[in-house]
Amino acid sequence: MKKLIIVESPSKSKTIQRYIGDDYEVLSSKGHIRDLAIRGKGGLGVDVENDFTPTYAIAKDKRDVVKQLEGAVKKASDVYLATDPDREGEAIAWHLAEVLNLDLNKSNRVTFNEVTKKAVLEALDNAHPINMDLVKSQENRRILDRIIGFKLSKLLQSKIKSKSAGRVQSVALKLIVEREKEIQAFVPEEFWTIHALSKKGKHELNIIAVDEKLRDLHLKNEAEATAFVGECETSMQVVDIKKKKSRRNPKRPFTTSTLQQEMANKFNFPARKTMRIAQKLYEGVEINGATTGLITYMRTDSTRISDSFLMQLKDHVHESYGKEYVGFYKAPKAKGNVQDAHEAIRMTDISLHPDKVKGMLTNDEFRMYAFIYYRTVAILMASAVFDNTQVIFDNNHHKFMISGTIKVFDGYLKVYEAYEQAKDKILPEFEVDEIINIHELEKVQHFTKGPSRYSEATLIKEMESNGIGRPSTYAMIIDTILKRDYVNLIKQSET
């Protein structure tokens, strides 16, 4: 008799089957097989008067799947539940165990953070019982979603013909409404800046008037700006030169939230597209004729990287770029709403350089994989080092300043500069007491900027900072309020 492994995704089942051979059969539940029933008092599927006891029903489109799994269980010597390694995956494993009459006390739950042969085999060797704390956590959230969603939706439908409401989607929508009110209430204020235009050698200079704290000087109106210019002379003197070094550290590895934000900012990907591509890279793509999982589990709020993979990264950086490029990484301790159940999103195999797999991925898959790959390598590289120079001038007791930056050691930017620009702003050499001539004193009008409307990226960031939703739900929440026509994307992004 064969051993049976049940996963969520059909594509993942194919990848795992190749790793473990003919002693196992790998089948897919194709996601959730059952949900709260739409019956009982109020159609909730929850008895609110009896300890909120839920009633579950097998989904109509999953009845054939359940029959197939029931038949496979009868023929199997052992059954392993290898659904996703998160709260939702644990709940699916429990539902499967309940429907298929599996022993909940038996160690038949296996979890892995990456779909690789090593990770799958290690998981099978370390099977454990289903974590009922996680299951109850998911169940309670689902019950709350049902009660709040059903009751609020019916109320809103009767009062304002609204399509739906929900525990999370309504709060996300509230953020957008409140931001729109802030935008409408904002009154821009005028201010002016003064620029001394000059030239030294080949360098065109834009030297800005500053206050005593060396911040750009803001004048209230044109009259003040005109008066200021009238007090200035046609030359000015260097009174101080400040030089210091600064360091720029690599960013932390990707979480679900930061991956969605960065893919939106860099490539204009909607959150749902980011998650769809990440899911495929996690479950496996064809690489040299074999299905291979390229990244770790993509639903995570952790920036932690396993010690064993950090050692691989350290060796890779040392061998590829030299000892001086090797840095140090330690993830911060989990705080607040962070579960830290899984590693950050990283590549599974450091030897699979983006150039090696480019021809086997779609353009969008490649852009995401390369971004994840280089972001992960960068975390164990040294900081970039810059020389920063501030030249301060005096013009009839008014201060002006120009700043320059030169990168003196690229550090992690050796691999990451395509994603994080660090252009030099080179200044000519100056000496204290040097006099420079001004070609033109320019007055520039500005207006203070009010709050911006949310993009998908900034809405996800705001939701995360306020503890609204979870990494697995951000894309779904945004998709829901868009489909309900509660909000519009003013500039349509890619689909």
Secondary structure as UniProt FT lines:
FT   STRAND          3..7
FT   HELIX           10..20
FT   HELIX           21..23
FT   STRAND          24..28
FT   STRAND          34..36
FT   HELIX           41..43
FT   STRAND          46..47
FT   TURN            48..52
FT   STRAND          53..54
FT   STRAND          56..58
FT   HELIX           60..62
FT   HELIX           63..75
FT   STRAND          78..81
FT   HELIX           87..99
FT   TURN            100..101
FT   TURN            104..105
FT   HELIX           117..125
FT   HELIX           132..160
FT   TURN            167..168
FT   HELIX           169..185
FT   STRAND          190..200
FT   TURN            201..202
FT   STRAND          203..210
FT   TURN            212..213
FT   HELIX           222..231
FT   STRAND          235..248
FT   HELIX           256..267
FT   HELIX           271..283
FT   STRAND          285..287
FT   TURN            288..289
FT   STRAND          290..292
FT   STRAND          295..296
FT   HELIX           307..321
FT   HELIX           323..325
FT   TURN            336..337
FT   TURN            350..351
FT   HELIX           354..357
FT   HELIX           358..360
FT   HELIX           363..378
FT   TURN            379..380
FT   STRAND          384..395
FT   TURN            396..397
FT   STRAND          398..409
FT   TURN            411..412
FT   HELIX           413..416
FT   TURN            417..419
FT   TURN            432..433
FT   STRAND          435..437
FT   STRAND          440..447
FT   HELIX           456..465
FT   TURN            466..467
FT   TURN            471..473
FT   HELIX           474..483
FT   TURN            484..485
//
